[in-house]
Structure formats: structure tokens, C-alpha cells
Amino acid sequence: MAGPVQKEMERLLQDAFSPTRLEVINDSASHAGHSGDDGSGESHFTVVIEAAAFADMNRIERQRAVNQALGDIPGQRVHALAIKASEPAA
């Protein structure tokens, strides 16, 4: 079941990019007891997102766009965020 941070991330990314594919995967259980685990169960995530908005962006620009859309979540409210951003296949 998705927690509040995961739901917020999904909403923000949906609003910002209208993606054709979006998965926000909570990886926190795999990092329990490791550095950055704050005990919330929402400290580590992977985002898989596919959106037309990424068509003219390189990998770094896509990651920056996702981070910007998520506001204060990456680095402040979430310890680690892996981003796999792509454009839809033609």
C-alpha cells in the first residue's frame, strides 16, 4: 500500500508530465537499517516515468526536470531517488 510520500510523488509527477507510464516504487524495505533509513518506510524510491515532455531532453535534463517537479521531496524528505525517465517509443 502506498504511503503519503509515494502518493504525493505520483500526483506531482502526473500533474507535471501527464506520463504515458509512471511507476513510483518504494525501495525502502531493501535499505532498512542502512544509512538514510529514517524509519518512516518511505526513504528510498525508484521512479520509472515515460512522457512526451522528455523528447528533447538528455538524461541529465530529464532527471533535473523530475527532481524539480518533486520540489523538496528528493534530498530532504526522501534520502535516495533513482530516476529512469524516457520518452514514449515511436
C-alpha positions as CSV (number, residue, x, y, z in Angstrom):
1,M,0.0,0.0,0.0
2,A,1.4,3.4,-1.0
3,G,2.3,5.8,1.8
4,P,1.7,9.6,1.8
5,V,5.1,10.5,0.3
6,Q,4.7,8.0,-2.5
7,K,1.2,9.2,-3.3
8,E,2.4,12.8,-3.3
9,M,5.2,11.9,-5.7
10,E,2.8,10.1,-8.0
11,R,0.4,13.2,-8.0
12,L,3.2,15.7,-8.6
13,L,4.7,13.7,-11.5
14,Q,1.3,13.1,-13.0
15,D,0.4,16.8,-12.9
16,A,3.8,17.9,-14.2
17,F,4.3,15.4,-17.1
18,S,1.0,13.6,-17.9
19,P,3.1,10.5,-18.4
20,T,2.2,7.5,-20.6
21,R,3.9,5.3,-17.9
22,L,4.5,6.1,-14.3
23,E,5.8,3.8,-11.5
24,V,6.9,5.1,-8.2
25,I,8.5,2.1,-6.5
26,N,9.2,2.1,-2.7
27,D,12.6,0.5,-2.2
28,S,12.8,1.4,1.5
29,A,12.4,-2.1,2.8
30,S,15.6,-3.1,1.0
31,H,17.5,-0.4,2.9
32,A,16.2,-0.9,6.4
33,G,18.9,-0.2,8.9
34,H,21.2,1.4,6.3
35,S,22.3,5.0,6.1
36,G,19.5,7.3,5.3
37,D,16.8,5.0,6.6
38,D,14.7,7.2,8.8
39,G,12.3,4.5,9.9
40,S,9.4,6.0,8.0
41,G,9.3,3.3,5.4
42,E,9.5,6.0,2.8
43,S,13.2,6.8,2.5
44,H,14.2,5.2,-0.8
45,F,12.4,5.2,-4.2
46,T,12.8,4.4,-7.8
47,V,10.7,6.4,-10.4
48,V,10.1,5.0,-13.8
49,I,8.5,7.6,-16.0
50,E,7.8,7.9,-19.7
51,A,6.5,11.1,-21.1
52,A,6.4,13.1,-24.3
53,A,7.9,16.1,-22.4
54,F,11.2,14.3,-22.3
55,A,11.6,14.0,-26.1
56,D,14.1,16.8,-26.5
57,M,15.9,16.3,-23.2
58,N,19.1,14.4,-22.5
59,R,19.3,12.1,-19.4
60,I,20.6,14.8,-17.1
61,E,17.9,17.3,-18.1
62,R,15.2,14.6,-17.6
63,Q,16.5,13.9,-14.1
64,R,16.6,17.6,-13.3
65,A,13.0,18.0,-14.5
66,V,11.8,15.1,-12.4
67,N,13.6,16.5,-9.3
68,Q,12.2,20.0,-9.9
69,A,8.7,18.6,-10.2
70,L,9.1,16.8,-6.9
71,G,10.1,20.0,-5.0
72,D,11.5,19.4,-1.6
73,I,11.0,15.6,-1.6
74,P,14.4,14.5,-3.1
75,G,17.2,15.0,-0.6
76,Q,15.1,16.5,2.1
77,R,12.1,14.2,2.7
78,V,13.5,11.2,0.7
79,H,17.1,10.0,1.2
80,A,17.5,8.3,-2.2
81,L,15.8,8.6,-5.5
82,A,16.7,6.6,-8.6
83,I,15.1,8.0,-11.8
84,K,14.5,6.2,-15.1
85,A,13.0,8.8,-17.4
86,S,12.3,8.3,-21.1
87,E,10.2,9.4,-23.9
88,P,7.5,7.1,-25.4
89,A,8.6,4.8,-28.1
90,A,7.7,5.9,-31.6
